[in-house]
Every structure is written in C-alpha cells, then in structure tokens.
Amino acid sequence: MLGAAALLVTSTAFAHAHLSSSEPAANAEVAAPSEVTIHFTEPLEPAFSKITLADTSGKAAAAIESQVDKDDARVMHLPLPQLSTGRYAVHWIAVATDGHRTQGDFAFIVK
C-alpha cells in the first residue's frame, strides 16, 4: 500500500502539461475563429507558457499575447484578429507549474 502511494506521488511530481484538446481542433476547417483555446492536462506557469499563430507565409497572425485562463490554469487562450481564408499554424509552449516544458504545433484552415 505504501509503495502504491509513493508511486502516485512520484508520477504527479513529474507531470508534464500535454495538449488534451483545442478549439479550433487540429486540421479543422472552420469559419474565422475569434480565439485559439488550448486545454492542457496540467496547470500552466503563465510567465513561461504561450501560443503563437502564423499565416501561410510564416508571418505572425496575432498581435496580442496569449494568456493562461485566470479561472483554470490548464487552459490558455490566444485572442485573434479577423482572419482571412487560408491555413494557419499554431505553435504552443506549455510550462507546467512543476517546471517541465512541452511544446507542439498544429494547423487549422479558415474557409
């Protein structure tokens, strides 16, 4: 029993924040969204976590910085300007409150 409790503490102490879902979803074709929202498996450290968006030419497509949700530190939002049709690349960096860093990319298409 004590071994199982130690295993549980060890696994949560070394947790990483992984993407669990996003709006828009990866590879989705959508009407122009007003924001990108990503849900993570662990709470994030706001000072070190971010989302960026690039258009098809690789230029930054969002001037406002992303923010970790004040009510749920497992959620991060990136407000968007009015996007025109095309493919957009999302890049995210998530630093969990335990300091572990993960990152990833996905794309969506505005129709």
C-alpha positions as CSV (number, residue, x, y, z in Angstrom):
1,M,0.0,0.0,0.0
2,L,2.8,2.4,0.9
3,G,4.6,1.6,-2.4
4,A,1.5,2.5,-4.4
5,A,1.1,5.8,-2.6
6,A,4.8,6.6,-3.3
7,L,4.3,5.7,-6.9
8,L,1.3,8.1,-7.1
9,V,3.3,10.9,-5.6
10,T,6.2,10.3,-7.9
11,S,4.1,10.3,-11.0
12,T,2.3,13.5,-10.2
13,A,5.5,15.2,-9.1
14,F,6.9,14.7,-12.6
15,A,3.8,15.6,-14.6
16,H,4.1,17.4,-18.0
17,A,1.4,19.6,-19.5
18,H,0.2,18.0,-22.7
19,L,-2.4,19.2,-25.1
20,S,-5.7,17.5,-24.4
21,S,-7.9,19.4,-26.8
22,S,-8.1,22.7,-28.8
23,E,-10.6,25.0,-30.5
24,P,-10.2,25.1,-33.4
25,A,-9.2,21.4,-33.5
26,A,-6.1,20.3,-35.4
27,N,-6.7,20.2,-39.1
28,A,-10.2,21.6,-38.7
29,E,-11.8,23.7,-41.5
30,V,-13.7,26.5,-39.7
31,A,-15.2,29.9,-40.1
32,A,-12.8,32.5,-38.8
33,P,-12.4,32.0,-35.0
34,S,-12.2,34.8,-32.5
35,E,-9.5,32.9,-30.5
36,V,-7.5,29.8,-30.2
37,T,-8.1,27.9,-26.9
38,I,-5.9,25.0,-25.8
39,H,-6.7,22.7,-22.9
40,F,-3.8,21.0,-21.2
41,T,-3.5,18.1,-18.8
42,E,-1.7,20.0,-16.1
43,P,-1.8,23.6,-14.7
44,L,0.5,26.0,-16.5
45,E,3.0,28.6,-15.4
46,P,1.7,31.8,-17.1
47,A,5.0,33.6,-17.3
48,F,6.5,30.8,-19.5
49,S,3.6,29.4,-21.5
50,K,2.4,30.8,-24.8
51,I,0.6,30.3,-28.0
52,T,1.6,31.9,-31.3
53,L,-0.2,31.9,-34.7
54,A,1.4,32.2,-38.2
55,D,-0.2,32.5,-41.6
56,T,0.7,30.5,-44.7
57,S,3.7,32.7,-45.3
58,G,5.0,32.2,-41.8
59,K,4.2,35.8,-40.6
60,A,2.7,36.3,-37.2
61,A,-1.0,36.5,-37.5
62,A,-1.9,37.6,-33.9
63,A,-0.6,40.7,-32.3
64,I,-2.0,40.2,-28.9
65,E,-0.2,37.8,-26.5
66,S,-1.8,34.6,-25.3
67,Q,-2.9,34.2,-21.7
68,V,-3.4,31.4,-19.2
69,D,-7.1,31.4,-18.1
70,K,-7.4,33.0,-14.6
71,D,-10.1,30.5,-13.6
72,D,-8.4,27.3,-14.9
73,A,-4.7,27.2,-15.2
74,R,-5.0,24.2,-17.5
75,V,-6.4,26.4,-20.3
76,M,-4.7,29.0,-22.5
77,H,-6.3,31.5,-24.9
78,L,-4.9,33.5,-27.9
79,P,-7.3,36.3,-29.0
80,L,-7.3,36.6,-32.8
81,P,-7.9,39.5,-35.2
82,Q,-10.3,38.9,-38.1
83,L,-8.6,36.1,-40.1
84,S,-8.9,35.8,-43.8
85,T,-9.2,32.4,-45.6
86,G,-6.2,30.2,-45.5
87,R,-4.1,27.8,-43.4
88,Y,-2.8,28.9,-40.0
89,A,-0.2,27.3,-37.9
90,V,-0.5,27.2,-34.1
91,H,2.7,26.8,-32.0
92,W,2.4,26.3,-28.3
93,I,4.8,26.2,-25.4
94,A,3.5,24.9,-22.1
95,V,5.5,25.0,-18.9
96,A,3.8,23.1,-16.1
97,T,3.8,24.5,-12.6
98,D,6.4,21.9,-11.7
99,G,8.7,23.5,-14.4
100,H,8.5,20.8,-17.1
101,R,8.3,22.2,-20.6
102,T,6.4,20.7,-23.6
103,Q,5.7,22.2,-27.0
104,G,3.8,21.4,-30.1
105,D,2.3,22.6,-33.4
106,F,-1.0,22.1,-35.2
107,A,-2.8,23.8,-38.0
108,F,-6.3,24.7,-39.0
109,I,-7.9,26.2,-42.1
110,V,-10.2,29.2,-42.3
111,K,-12.7,28.7,-45.1
